[in-house]
Amino acid sequence: MPFPHTRPMSSYWLSRHNLTTSPGDDFSGHRSTPELPREVDVAIIGSGFSGTAVAWYLVNDDDESSGGGPTTTTPPSVLMLEARQACSGATGRNGGHVKPDLYFNAPLYSEKHGRRVAEELTRFEMRQVFDLKRLIERENIDCDFELTRAIDVYTDERVAGPVVEGYKRMKSEGYEFPDDLHFVPGDGGKAEQVSGVKGALCAFSSTAASVWPFKMVMGLLKRVLAKGVNLQTDTTVESIEKDGDDRWILRTERGTVKAKKVVVTTNAYTPALLPEFQGKITPARGVACRIAVPESESGPDRAGGNTLARVPSTAPHLNNTYSIRFGPQEYDYLVARTDGSIVVGGAKQKVLLDDSYWRDNTDDSAMIPGAEEYFEGYMQRTFHGWEDTKARVTDIWTGVMGYSADLMPWVGAVPGRQGVFVSAGFTGHGMPRILGCAEALAGLVSGKAKGMQETGVPKPYWVTEHRLSETRDISREYMAGGRPKESKL
């Protein structure tokens, strides 16, 4: 799948960034130098959360190991290459929900990888919430990071029944779910009362976070650029070829660059550069929107005069983030922002009607049919207390995720390509996984870690020849169930 050359539809995060930050904090079209450098130590392809986090760990490796004291080694020369604008892909278009999966996929992971590994997968995701919090606080990045509770709500017995049964069975068998996970039964309307969601049959809650993802990445970019990282946007890497002197040649329409090591963080587009990932990572298009009460229905602006972020006076404020499951493979995620607006992603009832809408589709310049209609009146029909708010969609956009054939990210050195590394295939669940993967990858690139076994990344994430040789792809089944591939409408 080649890199797209269409003009992307702007997300809420991308379109509002220039209104809420100073020009010096926006690196979306940045080029550190007029021309590409001829040679670098490390070339990172991609400038989303993954690529930027790898760069941050590379240039801060000495700071971390020395406790902020004097450094003893020269940091590597690092070049970041971005096909479009910085952070214009999945990171700049997701909902900003940092939500670990503490139970939902536990039966699947336990069956496939064993109980101990399944518990490790959960712990790894849990750590990301607080590791990200520490990173944002350390770098003092203004990106609306909030620690919250995520509430998973079930409104359909076809989903609620098996999930609750599996949770109770595994718990009785000794599976160690985190103490942070709390189950809310539906008896006497308790789940509906706790969640505020109409028709809630049961719910689970756990610690999560929300963040303005584009601002977060811009904040990290600002800091790595100050340490000498060279960023080149609108520079598509067309191929990665081996050079005779044990270096890699990256060919772009602006010329070639030689690199000792290459880090590919292009998620859905990874097979375009690394053909061995063809059929292992498949693009999957999703949709998200922002919902807010119209300005005429709003109270005074508490955000400092920004008319785009007024606080609704008639809408109840939600203190939690959400995942709401309406039926098999039909779910939305929801982030309540401090300005009173809501960011919702999902609309699977429309997205999954036809495989052409979402599977192997990289067109983030067009809307998925029926999605706009789906989100109209969303808060009024879903939550108690929102019926008379006149809340409406203010922004709607699409984005492209990278779905892994076995649902696990691909992290590590690429077999047969010494000096090439990858972190991709996050299957729509990157925010609670990426930071730890980036730290591990930076360790491999710098030589601090001699192999994946010396990182904290769970083994199912590792790139291995055996894993690349597997032929089964369960990503469509996981995403769409038994739905037909083509719409009958």
Buried (B, 14 or more C-beta within 10 A) or exposed (E): BEBBEEEBBBBBBBBBBEEBBEEEBBBBEBBBEEEBBEEBBBBBBBBBBBBBBBBBBBBBBBBEEEEEEEEEEEBBBBBBBBBBBBBBBBBBBBBBBBBBBBBBBBBBBBEBBEBEBBBBBBBBBBBBBEBBBEBBEEBEBBBBBBEBBBBBBBBBEEBBEEBBEBBEEBBEEEBEBBEBBBBBEBEEEBBBEBBBBBBBBBBBBBBBBBBBBBBBBBBBBBBBBEBEBBBBBBBBBBEBEEEEEEBBBBBBEBEBBBBBBBBBBBBBBBBBBBEBBEEBBBBBBBBBBBBBBEEEBBEEBEBEEEEBBBBBEBBBEBEBBBBBBBBBBBBBBBBBBEBBBBBBBBBBBBBBBBBEBBBBBBBBBEBBBBBBEBBBBBBBEBBEBBEEBBBBBBBBBBBBBBBBBBBBBBBBBBBEBEBBBBBBBBBBBBBBBBBBBBBBBBBBBBEBBEEBEEBBBBBBBBBBEEBBEEEEBBBBEBBBEEBEEEBEE
